[in-house]
Amino acid sequence: MEQVPLGGDRHGTVFDVPPEHIVQSSSGKGWNGLDIAEVIHPLDDFALPALPRHILIINLSAPSTIQERLAGRQGQLGTGNLVILPAGAPTNWHLEREGEVRHLHLYLSPTFIQEIATSADIYPDTVEFVGALGIFDPQIESIALSLFSELRSDGLGGKLYVESLANILGIHLLRQHSSVKQPSLSRSVGLDKVTLRRVSMYIEDHLAEGLSLSEIAAVASLSPYHFTRLFKASTGFSPHQYVIQRRIERAKLLLSTTNWSLTTVAHAVGFANESHLALHFKRLTGIIPSSYR
């Protein structure tokens, strides 16, 4: 039984496979509390030491039989099926497979999960994830594939989008795959007017920048998850939706008051390029930016 060495990279990110078996990863992108990696498993039998982060594994390849020998569990890992490995426990694996085994690994910081639990009025020290082998959870699969798509596209508002997905993933895991399950959340009453105004002004002042959910939440002195709940209760929009709307409103102002090129306008309001501006402009207004002038 070969023990797989923990893989690290120049950014200091530690993975659970050697770096030569990582096809691509989010390391160095500044994602808060979460990393992902596309992995090709090199061995049929391998052992892992206790890992510092929770790991979710989504099977991207053909179905295979997988056995966790330390725990005596065995399951069929179909395409899209899930393995949940709580942090802090060593594992010992045997895979029965034909051909390449390709997985998507999601790495979640325990501190990040504890922050979400605290925001959801759960005492964080009572939270434990329940390990799982070969289960199907369509919501986790959907979030994981959205994160995978973002990794490959590096699209508009990437950090904000990823942090929103990470928070949704965290609360779903607490509800469905932890010792807590279905927590009784306190009623969201929204942000007070002073805080909401401070947040709104911060967003307006930083529209041209790569706003992240954690940065915006820090303005309100709240965790990202708690902030998202209260912000949506106050405005009816998620932070990501609100930022896109404000960028479009700023773009409309610039289009009507300047002769700037569409590329210049796009960059001035925080879009990566003219195409991203056009996509969201048409979605929200029904017309393309050049027709607005």
C-alpha positions as CSV (number, residue, x, y, z in Angstrom):
1,M,0.0,0.0,0.0
2,E,1.7,3.2,-1.2
3,Q,1.2,6.4,0.7
4,V,0.5,9.3,-1.6
5,P,2.6,12.3,-0.6
6,L,0.8,15.5,0.0
7,G,1.2,17.7,-3.1
8,G,2.1,21.4,-2.7
9,D,2.7,24.2,-5.2
10,R,4.5,27.5,-5.3
11,H,1.5,29.2,-3.7
12,G,1.8,27.0,-0.6
13,T,-1.5,25.2,-1.3
14,V,-1.5,21.6,-0.1
15,F,-3.4,19.0,-2.1
16,D,-4.0,15.3,-1.5
17,V,-2.3,14.0,-4.6
18,P,1.2,14.6,-6.0
19,P,1.4,17.8,-8.1
20,E,2.1,15.9,-11.3
21,H,-1.3,14.4,-11.2
22,I,-3.2,17.7,-10.9
23,V,-4.5,18.7,-14.3
24,Q,-5.5,22.2,-13.1
25,S,-6.4,23.9,-9.9
26,S,-7.6,27.2,-8.3
27,S,-4.3,27.6,-6.4
28,G,-3.1,31.2,-6.6
29,K,-6.5,32.6,-7.7
30,G,-7.3,34.0,-4.2
31,W,-10.5,32.0,-3.6
32,N,-11.6,32.4,0.0
33,G,-12.0,29.3,2.1
34,L,-12.1,26.9,-0.9
35,D,-9.9,25.4,-3.6
36,I,-10.6,23.0,-6.3
37,A,-8.5,20.7,-8.4
38,E,-9.0,18.4,-11.4
39,V,-7.1,15.2,-10.5
40,I,-6.1,12.0,-12.4
41,H,-5.5,9.3,-9.8
42,P,-2.2,7.5,-10.4
43,L,-2.8,4.4,-8.3
44,D,-5.4,1.7,-7.6
45,D,-4.2,1.4,-3.9
46,F,-3.0,4.3,-1.9
47,A,-3.1,5.7,1.6
48,L,-3.6,9.3,2.7
49,P,-2.5,10.9,6.0
50,A,-4.9,13.0,8.1
51,L,-5.7,16.1,5.9
52,P,-6.1,19.6,7.2
53,R,-9.2,20.4,5.0
54,H,-12.5,18.8,4.3
55,I,-12.5,17.2,0.8
56,L,-15.4,16.6,-1.5
57,I,-14.7,14.3,-4.4
58,I,-16.9,14.3,-7.6
59,N,-16.3,11.5,-10.1
60,L,-15.8,12.9,-13.6
61,S,-15.0,9.5,-15.2
62,A,-16.6,6.2,-15.7
63,P,-18.1,4.4,-12.7
64,S,-15.7,2.5,-10.5
65,T,-15.8,0.5,-7.3
66,I,-14.0,2.2,-4.3
67,Q,-13.2,0.8,-0.9
68,E,-12.1,2.6,2.2
69,R,-10.2,-0.1,4.0
70,L,-9.6,1.6,7.3
71,A,-13.3,2.2,7.8
72,G,-14.4,-1.0,6.0
73,R,-16.7,0.8,3.6
74,Q,-17.3,0.1,-0.1
75,G,-19.4,1.8,-2.7
76,Q,-19.9,2.3,-6.4
77,L,-18.7,5.6,-7.5
78,G,-20.8,6.5,-10.5
79,T,-20.3,9.5,-12.8
80,G,-21.2,12.5,-10.7
81,N,-21.2,10.6,-7.4
82,L,-19.7,12.1,-4.3
83,V,-17.2,11.2,-1.6
84,I,-17.1,13.3,1.6
85,L,-13.8,13.2,3.6
86,P,-13.9,15.1,6.8
87,A,-10.7,16.8,7.8
88,G,-8.4,15.1,10.3
89,A,-8.9,11.4,9.5
90,P,-6.3,9.2,7.7
91,T,-7.7,7.0,4.9
92,N,-6.6,3.8,3.0
93,W,-8.1,3.3,-0.5
94,H,-8.6,0.5,-3.0
95,L,-10.1,1.3,-6.5
96,E,-11.3,-1.2,-9.0
97,R,-11.3,0.5,-12.3
98,E,-10.9,0.3,-16.1
99,G,-9.0,3.1,-17.7
100,E,-8.4,6.6,-16.3
101,V,-9.9,7.8,-13.0
102,R,-10.5,11.5,-13.2
103,H,-12.0,13.4,-10.2
104,L,-12.8,16.9,-9.2
105,H,-11.6,17.6,-5.6
106,L,-13.1,20.5,-3.6
107,Y,-11.1,21.5,-0.5
108,L,-12.9,23.4,2.2
109,S,-11.2,25.1,5.1
110,P,-12.6,24.1,8.6
111,T,-12.3,27.7,9.6
112,F,-14.5,28.7,6.7
113,I,-17.1,26.2,7.6
114,Q,-17.0,27.3,11.3
115,E,-17.6,30.9,10.2
116,I,-20.7,29.8,8.2
117,A,-21.9,27.8,11.2
118,T,-21.5,30.8,13.5
119,S,-23.4,33.0,11.1
120,A,-26.2,30.5,11.0
121,D,-26.5,30.6,14.8
122,I,-24.8,27.2,15.3
123,Y,-22.1,26.7,17.9
124,P,-19.2,25.8,15.6
125,D,-17.4,23.4,17.9
126,T,-20.5,21.1,17.7
127,V,-20.2,20.7,13.9
128,E,-18.9,17.5,12.4
129,F,-19.2,16.4,8.8
130,V,-20.5,12.9,8.2
131,G,-18.2,11.0,5.8
132,A,-19.9,9.5,2.7
133,L,-18.8,7.2,-0.1
134,G,-20.5,7.0,-3.4
135,I,-23.6,9.0,-2.7
136,F,-25.5,11.3,-5.1
137,D,-26.3,14.9,-4.2
138,P,-27.5,16.9,-7.2
139,Q,-27.0,20.2,-5.5
140,I,-23.4,19.6,-4.6
141,E,-22.7,18.2,-8.1
142,S,-24.2,21.4,-9.6
143,I,-22.2,23.7,-7.4
144,A,-19.0,21.7,-8.0
145,L,-19.5,21.8,-11.8
146,S,-20.2,25.5,-11.6
147,L,-16.9,26.0,-9.8
148,F,-15.1,23.8,-12.3
149,S,-16.5,25.9,-15.1
150,E,-15.4,29.1,-13.4
151,L,-11.9,27.6,-13.0
152,R,-11.7,27.0,-16.7
153,S,-13.3,30.3,-17.9
154,D,-12.0,32.8,-15.3
155,G,-15.1,34.8,-16.0
156,L,-16.6,38.1,-15.0
157,G,-16.8,38.8,-11.2
158,G,-15.0,35.5,-10.6
159,K,-14.1,36.0,-6.9
160,L,-17.6,37.2,-6.0
161,Y,-19.3,34.4,-7.9
162,V,-17.0,31.7,-6.3
163,E,-17.5,33.0,-2.8
164,S,-21.3,33.0,-3.3
165,L,-21.1,29.4,-4.5
166,A,-18.8,28.5,-1.6
167,N,-21.3,29.9,1.0
168,I,-24.2,28.0,-0.6
169,L,-22.1,24.8,-0.6
170,G,-21.1,25.4,3.1
171,I,-24.7,25.8,4.4
172,H,-25.9,22.9,2.3
173,L,-23.2,20.6,3.8
174,L,-24.2,21.8,7.3
175,R,-27.9,21.0,6.6
176,Q,-27.5,17.7,4.8
177,H,-24.2,16.2,5.7
178,S,-23.2,17.2,9.2
179,S,-24.0,16.3,12.8
180,V,-26.2,19.4,12.9
181,K,-28.5,18.9,9.9
182,Q,-31.4,21.2,9.1
183,P,-30.4,24.0,11.5
184,S,-33.0,26.4,12.8
185,L,-31.9,29.7,11.3
186,S,-32.8,33.0,12.8
187,R,-35.1,35.2,10.8
188,S,-33.3,37.6,8.4
189,V,-34.5,41.1,9.2
190,G,-32.0,42.9,6.9
191,L,-29.2,45.4,7.4
192,D,-29.7,48.6,9.2
193,K,-30.0,51.7,7.1
194,V,-26.6,53.1,8.1
195,T,-24.8,49.8,7.2
196,L,-26.7,49.3,4.0
197,R,-25.7,52.9,2.9
198,R,-22.1,52.2,3.8
199,V,-22.0,49.0,1.8
200,S,-23.8,50.6,-1.2
201,M,-21.3,53.5,-1.2
202,Y,-18.4,51.1,-1.1
203,I,-19.7,49.2,-4.0
204,E,-20.3,52.4,-6.0
205,D,-16.7,53.5,-5.2
206,H,-15.2,50.2,-6.3
207,L,-17.3,49.1,-9.3
208,A,-14.2,49.2,-11.6
209,E,-12.4,46.7,-9.3
210,G,-12.7,42.9,-8.9
211,L,-15.1,43.1,-5.9
212,S,-15.2,40.0,-3.8
213,L,-18.0,38.9,-1.4
214,S,-15.6,38.8,1.6
215,E,-14.4,42.4,0.9
216,I,-18.0,43.7,0.7
217,A,-19.1,41.7,3.8
218,A,-16.1,43.2,5.7
219,V,-17.5,46.7,5.2
220,A,-20.6,45.6,7.2
221,S,-18.4,43.7,9.7
222,L,-20.2,40.4,8.9
223,S,-19.2,37.0,7.6
224,P,-19.9,36.5,3.9
225,Y,-22.8,34.1,4.6
226,H,-24.5,36.2,7.2
227,F,-24.0,39.3,5.1
228,T,-25.5,37.7,2.0
229,R,-28.7,36.7,3.9
230,L,-29.2,40.2,5.4
231,F,-28.3,42.0,2.2
232,K,-30.8,40.0,0.2
233,A,-33.4,40.6,2.8
234,S,-32.7,44.4,2.5
235,T,-32.5,44.7,-1.3
236,G,-34.1,41.7,-2.8
237,F,-30.9,40.9,-4.6
238,S,-27.8,38.8,-3.9
239,P,-24.6,40.8,-3.7
240,H,-23.5,39.5,-7.1
241,Q,-26.8,40.5,-8.7
242,Y,-26.7,43.9,-7.1
243,V,-23.1,44.6,-8.3
244,I,-24.0,43.6,-11.9
245,Q,-27.0,45.9,-11.8
246,R,-25.0,48.8,-10.5
247,R,-22.3,48.2,-13.2
248,I,-25.0,48.4,-15.9
249,E,-26.4,51.6,-14.4
250,R,-23.0,53.2,-14.4
251,A,-22.4,52.0,-17.9
252,K,-25.7,53.6,-19.0
253,L,-24.5,56.9,-17.5
254,L,-21.1,56.8,-19.3
255,L,-22.7,55.8,-22.6
256,S,-25.0,58.8,-22.5
257,T,-22.5,61.4,-21.2
258,T,-19.1,60.4,-22.8
259,N,-17.7,59.4,-26.2
260,W,-15.7,56.6,-24.7
261,S,-15.3,53.4,-26.6
262,L,-17.3,50.4,-25.5
263,T,-14.1,48.7,-24.3
264,T,-13.2,51.7,-22.2
265,V,-16.7,51.9,-20.7
266,A,-16.6,48.1,-19.9
267,H,-13.3,48.5,-18.0
268,A,-14.5,51.6,-16.2
269,V,-17.4,49.8,-14.7
270,G,-15.7,46.5,-13.8
271,F,-16.4,44.2,-16.8
272,A,-13.5,42.2,-18.2
273,N,-14.2,43.3,-21.8
274,E,-16.8,44.6,-24.2
275,S,-18.4,41.2,-24.7
276,H,-19.2,40.9,-21.0
277,L,-20.7,44.4,-20.9
278,A,-22.8,43.6,-23.9
279,L,-24.0,40.3,-22.5
280,H,-25.3,41.8,-19.2
281,F,-26.4,45.0,-20.8
282,K,-28.7,43.3,-23.2
283,R,-29.9,40.9,-20.5
284,L,-31.0,43.7,-18.2
285,T,-32.1,46.4,-20.7
286,G,-33.1,44.4,-23.8
287,I,-30.7,46.3,-26.1
288,I,-27.0,46.3,-26.9
289,P,-24.8,49.1,-25.5
290,S,-24.2,50.8,-28.8
291,S,-27.9,51.2,-29.3
292,Y,-28.2,53.1,-26.0
293,R,-26.2,56.1,-27.3
